[in-house]
Amino acid sequence: MTTMMILAALTGAVLGMRFRVLVLIPAIGLCIVLVAAFGAVRGMGLAHTATMVIASAAALQLSYLVGALLRFAIAGTRLSGSASFAPKHNPREEIAQ
């Protein structure tokens, strides 16, 4: 169960960094199918499989949100120019003096 949640969380974070929110609809559908198949192959009961499906879908959605927020934070840092590698002064000003 932990492996499925970690995989769903990593997938959600990547999707959040790259795509818009509508990508969650097919991603959750695929998550449900994969986790249900995993539960059936492992011979898990219906209650345990349903719990895994719900937990994996929740991890996917929460990590999507974290990835999307991280994307906006990175974009904001790039636009504001407040990155630590930005030059503190303009070298052309020194030449003009």
C-alpha positions in Angstrom: 0.0 0.0 0.0 2.8 2.4 0.8 4.4 1.7 -2.6 1.2 2.6 -4.4 0.8 5.8 -2.4 4.4 6.9 -3.0 4.1 6.1 -6.7 0.8 8.1 -6.9 2.4 11.0 -5.0 5.4 11.2 -7.3 3.1 11.0 -10.4 0.9 13.7 -9.0 3.8 16.0 -8.3 5.1 15.6 -11.9 1.7 16.1 -13.3 1.3 19.3 -11.2 4.5 20.6 -12.4 3.7 20.1 -16.1 -0.1 20.0 -16.8 -3.3 21.7 -16.0 -5.9 20.4 -13.5 -8.0 18.5 -16.2 -5.2 15.9 -16.5 -6.3 14.6 -13.1 -9.5 13.1 -14.6 -7.7 10.5 -16.7 -4.9 10.1 -14.1 -7.3 9.2 -11.4 -9.1 6.8 -13.7 -5.9 5.1 -14.5 -4.9 5.1 -10.9 -8.2 3.3 -10.0 -7.7 0.7 -12.7 -4.1 0.0 -11.8 -4.7 -0.2 -8.0 -7.7 -2.4 -8.4 -5.8 -4.7 -10.7 -2.9 -4.8 -8.2 -5.3 -5.7 -5.4 -6.9 -8.4 -7.5 -3.6 -9.9 -8.4 -2.4 -9.9 -4.8 -5.7 -11.5 -3.7 -6.6 -8.6 -1.4 -10.1 -8.2 -0.1 -12.6 -5.7 -1.5 -12.3 -3.4 1.6 -8.5 -3.3 1.5 -8.5 -2.7 -2.3 -11.1 0.1 -1.9 -9.0 1.7 0.8 -5.9 1.5 -1.4 -7.8 3.1 -4.3 -9.1 6.0 -2.2 -5.7 6.5 -0.5 -3.8 6.5 -3.9 -6.3 8.9 -5.5 -6.0 11.2 -2.5 -2.2 11.1 -2.7 -2.3 11.8 -6.4 -4.6 14.9 -5.9 -2.7 16.3 -2.9 0.7 15.9 -4.6 -0.7 17.5 -7.8 -1.6 20.5 -5.7 1.9 20.6 -4.2 3.5 20.3 -7.7 1.2 23.1 -9.1 2.1 25.4 -6.1 5.8 24.6 -6.6 5.5 25.4 -10.3 3.9 28.8 -9.5 6.6 29.5 -6.9 9.4 28.7 -9.3 7.7 30.9 -12.0 7.3 33.7 -9.6 11.0 33.6 -8.5 12.0 33.6 -12.2 9.9 36.6 -12.9 10.9 38.7 -9.9 14.6 38.2 -10.5 15.2 37.5 -6.8 17.2 34.4 -7.5 20.5 34.1 -5.6 22.4 33.8 -8.9 21.2 37.2 -10.2 23.9 39.8 -10.4 23.8 42.4 -7.6 25.1 45.2 -9.7 25.3 46.2 -13.4 28.8 45.8 -14.8 28.0 48.4 -17.5 27.7 51.1 -14.8 31.3 50.5 -13.7 32.5 50.9 -17.3 30.6 54.1 -17.8 32.2 55.8 -14.8 
